[in-house]
């Protein structure tokens, strides 16, 4: 498991705000699933996330890492990749769905 590097472990982002300190990630470009920070969630984001999870190319941008944590568990791993694929593929229409 690769941890998000955007904030100390005490921070947990939900809907763009940290529930522990109240910081607003939306001001920094937060859009869940938007790994490449182009303002859209699509297959390009899924590819970047797959390369990160597969160890091919590390995501180093803090906001990209935060956007990659699609299940909000504090880690960027295959669970996020699966959820992202389901979202991009239209199987789920909301990040709140399983």
N, C-alpha and C positions, 0 to 999 in steps of 0.2 A: 504494500500500500504506500502510495506517495501522498504525503500530506500537503494541504494547501500552504503556500508560503506567504499569503497575503496578510496574515494577522497572527498574533500569538494564539495559542491553543484556547485561551479563554473566550475568544471571539467566536460567535456563531451567527451567521447571516441568515435571515429569513425575510423574504420579499424585499431585499435590498437594504435592510437595516440590521445593524448588529444588535442582537437582543441583550447583550451584556453591557455594552457601552453607549449604544444609541447612535453610533456613527452611521451616516447615510452613504451607502456604497453607490447609490444611483448617481450621485454627483461625480463619481469616478468612472462611469461607463458601465455600471452593472446592468446586465441583461442576461438572466440565466440561460445557459446554452450557447451564448454568443462567444465562442472561444477565440475567433479571429478578430473580434471587436469591430465588425463592419456594420453593426446595427441590425443584423438579421440572423436568424437561427436556421441553418440549412446544412446540406451534406458537406460543405467545406469545413464547418465546425466539427462535424462528426469525424471527418478524416484527421484533423489535427488532434482531436481527443484520442482517437485510436492510435495514432503515432506516439502520443505521450504515454498512454497506458501500456503499449507494447514495448516501450523503452527505446523507440527509434529516434524520437526527437522530444526533448524536454520542453514543456511550456514553462517559461521563466517569468512572464508578465504576471504581476499579482492579480490584476483584474481578470485576466484570462483564466487564471487558476480558480478564482472565486466563481466565475461564470461556469466553469467546468464541473463544479460540484453540484450536479443536478438533483441529487437526493438529499442535500444539506446535511451530510453526516460528518463533514470536516475532512474528508479524504477524496482524492481524485483517483478512481480505480475502475475496474471492469463493471461494477454496478452502475456507475455514472454513464459509462459507454453504452451499456444495454438500455438504460432509460433514455439516453439521447437518441439512440437508433429508433426506439419505439416512438419518440416524439416526432422526429424528422420523417419517419415512415408513415405517420398518421394513425398509428395504432392507439396512441393516447393524444389528447388535445390539450392537456394541462400537466404541468410538472407535479401537481398534487396527486395525479393518478398513478397507479402501480403498473 
